[in-house]
Amino acid sequence: MFVFVKETVVTGWFEFANVPVPGPFVTDPQEAWRRIKGVAALDEARQTLARTLAAWRERRAISADRPRSWILPDPALRDLVLQAPRTIQQLSLIEELPEGIRNNSGQELLALIADLRLPVQLPPLPRRQRREPAENELVRKLAQLTQQTGRELGIAPEILATRRELERLVGGARDGAPLSGWRQNVIGNRLLQAL
């Protein structure tokens, strides 16, 4: 009996040993900008700056084997993209940029921005439109429907539709995850009927 157990354990170990081990998870620096929220709503110059700074941060994080937020926190990256500072003085006005990063990498960040040859005067930032109270109520109604459907199916409602997707539906969009694939029949048609 003891031998049988030992053979089972050994056999199990060999089976586990033959499972392929995936390689390390590495983000392509050129695609790192996709992690930044709101880039698509910005003008082309700021989008280019976001791509450049996100790639720089990702390369530095990989080479230093450090979290990207240690290299440049998201709020600092966002403010750099929005303000596009050209001088140390302008860089020092970015409150979200930690002093250590400003002192150690400030010149490098300014050089990256200068290399892009951005227009001196960037377009004004897009204003976030406020929805009407009736639209807010409709988003709330769709969110309740999504939560109810999620409970019925035993899945998180965010898998069916995120709040942003519901806001887009109320705004008139007729594309996106809730209206395609398996979600169309599960939640999409119900959401459209509730509009």
N, C-alpha and C positions, 0 to 999 in steps of 0.2 A: 504494500500500500504506500509506504513511504517513497519508494522508487517511482511509482506512478505520479504522485504529487510533484516530485522533483522534475520528472520529465515534462509534466504539464507546464510548470513554471518556466522551465528552460525553453520549451516550444513557444510559449507565449512571449517570452523575451525576444526570441529570434524573429517572431512575426512582427513585433513592435519595432525591432531594430531595422527591419526592411522597409518601414514606412518612409517615404521620401520626406526630407526636411525642407520646408520652403526657405528660400533665401531671405536675406534681410529686407525689411520694408524700407524702400528709399523713394522719396518723392523727387520727381524730375524738377530741378530748379526752374526750368522754363515754364512749368505748369503750376508753380507754387502760388501765383497770383490768384488762381481760381478759389483759394481758401478765403480770400478777402471779400467781405460782404459789401455790396453796393458799387462795385467797380463798374459794372455795366451801365449804370446811370450817369457816370462821369463823362466829361469831354474826352476827346481822343488823347490830348496831351497828358492829362492826369492818368488815363488808362495805361499809357506807355510808361509813365513814371511808376505806377503801381506794379507793373510787370517787372520793371528793372529792379526796384527795391525788394520785391518779394523774392526774386531770383538771387539777388545778392545775399539776402538773409538766409535763404535755404542753403546756398553754397557754404556760407560761413558756419552754419549750424552743423552741416555734415562734416566739414573739415575739423571742427573743434569737438565734434561728438557731444554737442550741447543742445538743449531744447531751443527751438527757434525763438521762443519768447525771451530767452536770456540774451540773445543776440540783438533783437529789436522787438519789443512788445507790440502786439497788435494795435493798441491805441496810438502808440508813437508812429507806427507805420502809416496808419490812417491819417494822422495829422500831417505827416510829411507829404503825403500824396495830396491832401487838400490844400496845404499852404505853399508847397513847392519852394522852400526857402533857398535863397541864393547866397546868403552871407552868414557868417558865424553869428552875427547879431540877430538875424532872423531865426536862425536855428535855435538860439538860446531862448526865444519866445515860445517855443513849443513845450508846453508844460508837461505833456505826457512822455517826453523824451528824458529818460534818466540821465543824471549828470555824468555818471561813469561812461555811458555809451556816447554822450555828447563829447566828452573829453577824449575818449579813445578812438572813436570812429567818426566824429563829426566832419573832419576834413574829407574823409573817404566818401561819406554820404553826399557832401556838397559837390565833390568831383563827379559822382555818378549823375547828379542832377544837372550839372553844367554840361556834361558830355551829351546829354539829350537835346541840348539847344532848344529848350522850351520857349514859347513866346514870352516876351517880357510881361505882357498883360494876359493872364489866363481868363477864359470865360467865367462868368459868375457861376457859382455852384447851384445845382438844381434845387429848387425849393420843394420840400415835401408837402404834397397836397393833403389837406385835411378832408376827411370824408364827412358827408352830411350825417346828421343824427339818424336819419332813416337808413342810410347805408350801414352805419355801425350796428343798428338793430338787426339788419338782415345778415350781417356777418355773424352776429351772436346767435341768431336762429340757425344758420347753417352749421355753426360749431356745435350746437346742441344736437342737431341731427347726426353729425359725424360722431359725436361721443356716444350717442344712443346706438348707432350702428356698430361701433367698435365694441361696445359692451355685449351686444347680441352675438357678435362673431368671436368674442374673446380675444380681440387684438387691440393694440394701442390705436387710438383715433388718428394719431399723426401718420400712421402708415397709410391710412385712407386718404387723408387730406390735411395739409398743414394750414395754419391760420393764414399765411401769406397766399396760399393757393385759393383759399376761400375769399380773401380780399380781392384777388384777381378776378374770380368769378363774378363777384358783386360789381366790379368795375367794368365788366363786359367781356372779359377774355373767355374764349371757348376752346382753349387748349390746356395742356398741362396734365399731370398725373391723374387727377380724379376723373378726367374725361377720356382716359385711354386705357387700353389693356383690360385686365380683370377688374380694375376699379370702376370702369364705366358702368358695368352691370351691378356692382355691389353698392356703390355710393354715388357715382356720377349722375345717373339718371334721376335719382332721388333729390340730389342737390339742384339740378336744373328745374325740376318740378316745384321746388320750394322757392325759387326766385320770383 
